[in-house]
Amino acid sequence: MKTTAAARAPGTDLSSAGTDGRALARRRLVLWLAPPMLWFTAFMLVPYAIMFFYSLGSMDYVDFVPGFSPANYVKALTAEPYPDVLLKSTVNGLLTALLSSVVAFPLAMWMAFGLASPRRRALVSILVVLPWWASYLVKVYAWKTILGAEGVLNTALMAIGLVDEPLSVLLYNRFAVVLTLTYIFTPFAVLSIYAQLERIPRSLVEAARNLGATDGEIFRRIILPISVPGVLAGAVITFSLGFGDFVTPSLVGGPDDLMITNLVVNLLGVSMDRPLGSAIGVVVIAFSVLLLMAANAAERRTQVRF
Amino acid sequence: MALELVDLVKAFPGADAAHPAVDRVSLTIERGSFVSLIGSSGCGKTTTLRMIAGLEFPDRGRILHEGRDVTLVPTSERGMRMMFQDYALFPHMTVGENVAFGLRLRRQRGRHTAGEIDRLVDEQLERVHLPGLRGRKPAELSGGQRQRVALARALITDPEVLLFDEPLGALDAGLRRAMQFELKRLHAELGKTFVYVTHDQHEALAMSDRIAVMHAGRVLQYATPEDIYFTPRTRYVARFVGSANLLDGVLVDADRRVGRVRLPNGSVIEGSAPEDAPAGTRVAAVIRADRIEIRPAGSTDAVRGTVQERLFLGTHDEFLVRLDGLDADVSVHRPTGTGGAISVGDPVGLAWQPENVRVLSE
C-alpha cells in the first residue's frame, strides 16, 4: 500500500510514463491537425498578411514604399469608379446566384424525386458536371458564338424572319455576362440543391399527400422550406464565383461591364498600383467573410434534422 | 363492411411476373374492427396496405370502401390516414404545425377558424398524452413521442380508417408494449377501422380482432387470433404464429378429421386434421411448444429424446430436445418452477394430448 501511495504522490508526472490517456489523445490530435494548420498558414494567412502589408503602403513611381496609411482603403471605398464597380459586381453575383438557383431547382427536384434508381441519379449527376470537363474559356467563347451578330441565335432568328437585322442587345452587355456566368456555374447550384432534396424521405411526401395535400401544397409547404439550406449553399458558391469572375466580363461584357476583379487585375498588372489593388483585395475578402458568416448562420438556422 | 379487397394483384416492374408482390388477395374488413396483416418481410403485407391507402395502385382487382369503388382514387381523397414506419413527421414544422397540417390545407379552407384549429390540436395532443409539446420540433422528441405526434396528426381530420405500417418497429421493447396498450385503448375509444401491418406475431395476436397471415403475396389464413394460434391451416401459419414444432412424416390414415402420422423413426403421432387427405400424403404433425409435457425419461414414454439446450426465459424454460432416431429438434416450454430438475444431456420423455396436435398437409 505504501509504495502505491508514493507512486501517486502529487507532482508525479504520469503522462511522461505514458499512462495518461488524455495526453495521448492530445498528442494524436496535434499530429492530425498539424498538416492542415501548416497548409492554412503557408497558403492563406501568410499571403493575406503580405497583401495587408502592401495595402497600407504607397507607390513612389515604380517603387513600393512601406507605410501605415489608410489612404488606399479610403480610395477603394470612396473614389470613382471603385465603389460603383464593387456594387455592380455584387449585383452580378446576386443575379448569377438567383438565376442559377431558379434554373437548378427543377433539375435537382427531378433528380431527387423523378429518378428512382441510384444508378440513374449518379449518371445524371455526372451529366450535370460534364460541362466542367471542358475548359472554362471554351465555354465563354461558345456563348460569344451563340450571341454574336453572326452568331447562332441571330442567324436562326433572321432565318425564321423574326428579325430583319442581327440583334446587338445579345452580346457585350450585362445580360450576356450574367447569362454566361449562370450557364457556367449552375452545376454547383444543382448539386447542392440536389444534395439537400435527396435527404427528404419519400414518406414525407406520401404522408402529406395522404393527409390531403395537393402537389402544389406539397411543394410549397414541405419541399421548398426543407430545400432552403441547399439553395443557400448553392447561392453562396455561385455568388462567390460570379462576383469574383474576370474572364467572362472581359470577353462577353461591354466596356461598362468590367467587374471589381478586372480593376484589380489592371491595378496590379497595368498601372502597377499594388497598394490600391491590395486594399481592394482586402475589402473584397472582408466582404466575402461577412457574407459567408451570414450565409452559414442562415443555413444553420434553416437546416432540419430528420 | 368498411373495406373490401377483391382479388388484388400487384407486380412491381422488373420483378418476376409469375410471382407478383401481391397475388390475388381478397379480404373483408368489418367497420370498426382491428385487422392485422402479418408475415415475414417481402410477403406483400405492406404493398397491400399501401394499395388500401392509395399510395400504390393494383394491377388487377378492386378495393371497395363502404361499397364505393376506390381502387383508383388518389390517397388524398380516400379519408384514410396512414401511419408510417418512420413516422414521416415534417422536420421543419413544430409538433403543433405537424398536427394541424391536415386542417390547414386548401381542401379544409373555411371549415375551421384559427382558434378552432388551435383547440383541436390541443385536444388531439391530449388524447395521445402529449400536452405541452406543441412548440417542439420532431428532432427534439423521443421515438415514442414522435409516434404519438404522428397519431395525433392522423386523427385530427377524423378519418374513418387508420392504416399502420409497422408503426412500433423502431421502438424498444418496453415502449412497444406501452404503445400496444395505447393503440388498443384508442381503437376501443374511437371505434374506427384499424388495419395494421407487422411482422411481430405477438403484437398481432395481442391487438387484433382478425389476422391475415401472408406469405409470398397470398393470404394463407384470415381468422381470429385464437383460430390462427390454435388451429393453423398451413404449416407456414403454424410456424410463423405459434412457436410450433413441425415434425415431417407420412399420413398413415385419416378419418373424420383425425389423422395419424408416421415419423421417419417409426413412431406414430395422432392429431386433428383440417381435411382428410389420402394415406401416404406427406404431412407434418404440428405441436406447439407450450403444449408438450417434458419429464425425466421413464420406461412408459412413447416419445423420447435428449436435452440439447436449456434457455431460461423468465416466465418459462425452453428446452431443445433432440428426438431419438430423428434428425429434428423439438422446442418445449415449461413454466418456471414446475416439474423436476432437467439439465442439458438428460434423457427425457415427451408427452402431449392428441387434441393439441394438428396434422397439416399444405
Contacts between the chains, C-beta under 8 A, distances in Angstrom:
chain1	res1	chain2	res2	distance
A	201	B	86	6.2
A	201	B	88	6.8
A	203	B	84	4.5
A	203	B	85	7.7
A	203	B	86	5.5
A	203	B	88	3.9
A	204	B	88	5.3
A	204	B	90	6.3
A	204	B	91	7.9
A	206	B	55	5.4
A	206	B	75	7.5
A	206	B	82	7.4
A	206	B	84	7.2
A	206	B	88	7.0
A	207	B	82	7.1
A	207	B	84	5.9
A	207	B	88	3.7
A	207	B	90	7.8
A	208	B	90	7.5
A	208	B	101	7.3
A	209	B	55	7.8
A	209	B	74	7.5
A	209	B	75	5.4
A	209	B	76	5.4
A	210	B	53	6.3
A	210	B	54	7.7
A	210	B	55	7.0
A	210	B	75	4.9
A	210	B	76	6.9
A	210	B	80	7.7
A	210	B	81	6.4
A	210	B	82	4.8
A	211	B	76	7.6
A	211	B	81	7.1
A	211	B	101	5.7
A	211	B	102	4.3
A	211	B	105	7.1
A	211	B	153	7.1
A	211	B	154	7.9
A	211	B	157	7.1
A	212	B	76	4.7
A	212	B	102	5.8
A	212	B	105	5.1
A	212	B	107	5.3
A	212	B	108	7.2
A	212	B	157	7.1
A	213	B	76	6.6
A	213	B	101	7.7
A	213	B	105	5.4
A	214	B	76	7.2
A	214	B	105	7.7
A	214	B	106	6.6
A	214	B	107	7.9
A	217	B	105	5.9
A	217	B	106	6.5
A	221	B	90	8.0
A	221	B	101	7.8
A	222	B	90	6.1
A	225	B	92	4.9
A	226	B	91	7.0
A	226	B	92	5.5
A	302	B	92	7.9
A	304	B	91	4.0
A	304	B	92	4.7
A	304	B	137	7.9
A	304	B	139	7.5
A	305	B	91	6.2
A	305	B	137	7.7
A	305	B	139	3.8
A	306	B	91	5.2
A	306	B	139	7.5
